[in-house]
Amino acid sequence: MTRADRWQEEVLAGPGGAMTEEVGVITGPLTLRTTVVAGGLVRFDVQYKDADEWYTLTGSPRAHHGDPAALHAAALAAIRAGGGAVAPG
């Protein structure tokens, strides 16, 4: 995997946070990791900033159609907006 296959960034979740498969909504300072995986899919994982555990953003993985970096940016925007953000389509 190359750097072009993974993006990771800190993000402050807006009111209502981000929805995860494992623990439901998480809020506050988070880290989003977006990874290109097999089959033309992009996986979105989030964690509390500086924590060890990663959680799957609800709706992940998603198909990407050309620009997975744009999906990473869209996921960041969704998490900043909050409202139980899920993986962008």
C-alpha positions in Angstrom: 0.0 0.0 0.0 1.3 3.4 -0.9 0.6 6.8 0.7 -1.7 7.5 -2.3 -3.9 4.5 -1.0 -4.4 5.9 2.5 -5.3 9.3 4.1 -5.4 10.1 7.8 -6.5 13.3 9.4 -7.7 14.7 12.7 -11.2 16.1 12.8 -13.5 17.6 15.4 -16.9 16.0 15.2 -19.8 18.3 15.0 -23.0 18.0 17.2 -24.3 14.5 16.9 -20.9 13.1 16.0 -20.1 10.2 13.7 -22.0 6.9 13.6 -19.9 3.7 13.9 -20.9 0.0 13.4 -19.3 -1.1 16.7 -20.2 1.5 19.3 -22.8 3.8 17.8 -22.1 7.6 17.8 -18.7 8.9 18.8 -18.0 12.6 19.4 -15.2 15.0 20.1 -11.7 15.1 18.6 -11.4 12.1 16.2 -9.0 10.7 13.7 -10.4 9.6 10.3 -8.5 7.0 8.3 -9.6 6.4 4.7 -8.0 3.4 2.9 -8.4 2.0 -0.6 -9.1 -1.7 -0.4 -9.6 -4.5 -3.0 -12.5 -4.4 -5.4 -12.7 -0.7 -6.0 -13.8 0.0 -2.4 -12.8 2.6 0.1 -12.9 1.8 3.9 -13.5 4.6 6.5 -12.3 4.0 10.1 -12.5 6.5 13.0 -11.0 6.6 16.4 -11.0 8.9 19.4 -7.9 11.0 18.9 -4.8 9.2 20.3 -6.8 6.0 21.2 -5.8 2.5 20.2 -9.2 1.3 19.0 -10.5 1.9 15.5 -14.2 1.8 14.6 -15.9 1.4 11.2 -17.8 4.4 10.0 -21.3 3.2 9.3 -21.8 2.6 5.6 -18.1 1.6 5.1 -16.7 0.3 2.8 -18.1 2.3 -0.2 -17.3 2.0 -3.9 -15.2 4.8 -5.3 -15.5 6.0 -8.9 -12.1 7.6 -9.7 -11.1 9.8 -6.8 -10.9 8.2 -3.3 -9.2 11.4 -2.0 -12.5 13.2 -2.7 -14.4 10.7 -0.6 -11.9 11.2 2.2 -12.6 15.0 2.0 -16.4 14.3 1.9 -16.1 12.1 5.0 -14.2 14.8 6.9 -16.9 17.3 6.0 -19.6 15.0 7.1 -18.0 14.3 10.4 -17.4 18.1 11.0 -21.1 18.6 10.3 -22.0 15.8 12.8 -25.6 14.5 12.9 -24.5 10.9 13.1 -22.3 11.2 10.1 -21.9 8.1 7.9 -19.6 7.1 5.1 -20.1 9.3 2.0 -21.6 7.6 -1.1 
